[in-house]
Amino acid sequence: DKLMGSYLAIALVNAFIMLSLTSIGLWAAADAVMEEKIAFGTIYGAGMVYLPATLVLIGLSVFLIGWFPRLTGLVWVYLVGSFMINYLGGLLDLPEWLEKLSPFGYMPALPVEDMEWPPIVTLSLIAVLLMVGGFVGYRKRDMEG
């Protein structure tokens, strides 16, 4: 439990820091070249809106480690698939329903779109349930082994 918890804590902190640094870097680059500046909070918020989707992937990893440790590599397949669908889907003219197979397909495109809280809350709850479920499986597997 402690080992799984420490890895999860590192993953959660890392997700927050990486999204923060990405947002800060994007803002700095935009601020350096744009005549009409975009507020830091606008760009930071647009980056951080992806945190719940990232947490779902972390939660899926924890769940697979807890219940199906041999299948944990599937998270990488899902991550690459999500990237391909969401970032190349427009170029490849993929159907919109395909975008919804990824948690990133539910995120509002800030600042172009308005903030939508239901997908943020729903994905956050899914992430927590996956993490808790993963810990239950891990504890059960650890006790049996």
C-alpha positions as CSV (number, residue, x, y, z in Angstrom):
1,D,0.0,0.0,0.0
2,K,2.7,2.4,0.9
3,L,4.7,1.7,-2.2
4,M,1.6,2.1,-4.5
5,G,0.7,5.3,-2.6
6,S,4.1,6.8,-3.0
7,Y,4.1,6.1,-6.7
8,L,0.6,7.6,-7.0
9,A,1.6,10.7,-5.1
10,I,4.6,11.2,-7.4
11,A,2.4,10.7,-10.4
12,L,-0.2,13.2,-9.2
13,V,2.4,15.9,-8.3
14,N,4.2,15.3,-11.6
15,A,1.0,15.7,-13.6
16,F,0.3,19.0,-11.9
17,I,3.8,20.3,-12.3
18,M,4.1,19.2,-15.9
19,L,0.8,20.8,-16.9
20,S,1.8,23.9,-15.0
21,L,5.2,24.2,-16.7
22,T,3.6,23.6,-20.1
23,S,1.1,26.3,-19.5
24,I,3.8,28.7,-18.2
25,G,6.0,28.0,-21.2
26,L,3.1,28.5,-23.6
27,W,2.3,31.8,-21.9
28,A,5.9,33.0,-22.0
29,A,6.3,32.1,-25.7
30,A,3.0,33.9,-26.5
31,D,3.9,36.9,-24.4
32,A,7.2,37.2,-26.2
33,V,5.8,37.3,-29.7
34,M,2.2,38.5,-29.6
35,E,1.3,42.1,-29.9
36,E,-2.0,41.6,-28.2
37,K,-1.0,39.8,-25.0
38,I,-3.1,37.0,-23.5
39,A,-3.4,37.1,-19.7
40,F,-1.4,34.5,-17.8
41,G,-4.5,33.2,-16.0
42,T,-6.3,32.5,-19.3
43,I,-3.5,30.4,-20.7
44,Y,-2.8,28.7,-17.4
45,G,-6.5,27.8,-17.0
46,A,-6.6,26.5,-20.6
47,G,-3.7,24.2,-19.8
48,M,-4.9,23.0,-16.4
49,V,-8.3,22.1,-17.7
50,Y,-6.6,18.9,-18.9
51,L,-5.7,17.8,-15.4
52,P,-8.8,15.7,-14.9
53,A,-8.3,13.8,-18.1
54,T,-4.7,13.2,-17.1
55,L,-5.9,12.0,-13.7
56,V,-8.2,9.5,-15.5
57,L,-5.1,8.0,-17.2
58,I,-3.3,7.8,-13.9
59,G,-6.4,6.2,-12.3
60,L,-6.6,3.7,-15.1
61,S,-2.9,2.8,-14.5
62,V,-3.6,2.3,-10.8
63,F,-6.6,0.2,-11.5
64,L,-4.8,-2.0,-13.9
65,I,-1.8,-2.4,-11.5
66,G,-4.3,-3.4,-8.7
67,W,-6.4,-5.8,-10.6
68,F,-4.7,-6.8,-13.9
69,P,-0.9,-6.1,-13.5
70,R,0.0,-7.9,-16.7
71,L,-2.2,-5.5,-18.7
72,T,-0.7,-2.3,-17.4
73,G,1.0,-1.7,-20.8
74,L,-2.4,-1.1,-22.3
75,V,-2.4,2.4,-20.7
76,W,0.3,3.3,-23.1
77,V,-1.8,2.1,-26.0
78,Y,-4.7,4.1,-24.7
79,L,-2.5,7.2,-24.3
80,V,-1.1,7.0,-27.8
81,G,-4.5,6.3,-29.2
82,S,-6.0,9.3,-27.3
83,F,-3.2,11.5,-28.7
84,M,-3.7,10.3,-32.3
85,I,-7.5,10.7,-32.1
86,N,-7.5,14.2,-30.4
87,Y,-4.6,15.9,-32.1
88,L,-4.7,14.3,-35.5
89,G,-8.5,13.6,-35.7
90,G,-9.2,17.0,-37.3
91,L,-6.5,16.5,-39.9
92,L,-7.7,13.0,-40.7
93,D,-11.3,14.0,-40.6
94,L,-12.2,11.3,-38.1
95,P,-15.8,11.0,-36.8
96,E,-16.5,13.1,-33.6
97,W,-17.7,10.0,-31.7
98,L,-14.2,8.6,-31.9
99,E,-12.9,11.7,-30.1
100,K,-15.1,10.8,-27.1
101,L,-13.3,7.5,-26.6
102,S,-10.6,9.5,-24.9
103,P,-11.0,11.5,-21.7
104,F,-9.3,14.4,-23.5
105,G,-12.2,14.5,-25.9
106,Y,-14.5,15.9,-23.2
107,M,-12.4,18.9,-22.2
108,P,-13.6,22.4,-23.2
109,A,-11.3,24.1,-25.6
110,L,-10.4,27.1,-23.4
111,P,-10.3,30.0,-24.1
112,V,-12.2,29.6,-27.3
113,E,-15.1,27.8,-25.7
114,D,-16.8,28.5,-22.3
115,M,-15.8,26.5,-19.3
116,E,-17.9,23.5,-18.8
117,W,-17.8,22.0,-15.3
118,P,-19.8,18.8,-15.7
119,P,-17.1,17.0,-17.7
120,I,-14.4,18.2,-15.3
121,V,-16.3,17.0,-12.3
122,T,-17.3,13.7,-14.0
123,L,-13.7,12.9,-15.1
124,S,-12.4,13.8,-11.7
125,L,-14.8,11.4,-10.0
126,I,-14.0,8.7,-12.5
127,A,-10.3,9.2,-11.8
128,V,-10.9,8.9,-8.0
129,L,-13.0,5.8,-8.4
130,L,-10.3,4.2,-10.6
131,M,-7.6,5.0,-8.1
132,V,-9.6,3.7,-5.1
133,G,-10.6,0.6,-7.1
134,G,-7.0,0.0,-7.9
135,F,-5.9,0.3,-4.3
136,V,-8.6,-2.2,-3.3
137,G,-7.4,-4.7,-6.0
138,Y,-3.8,-4.1,-5.0
139,R,-4.5,-4.7,-1.3
140,K,-6.5,-7.8,-2.1
141,R,-3.8,-9.1,-4.5
142,D,-1.1,-8.3,-2.0
143,M,-2.9,-10.1,0.9
144,E,-3.4,-13.2,-1.3
145,G,0.2,-13.3,-2.6
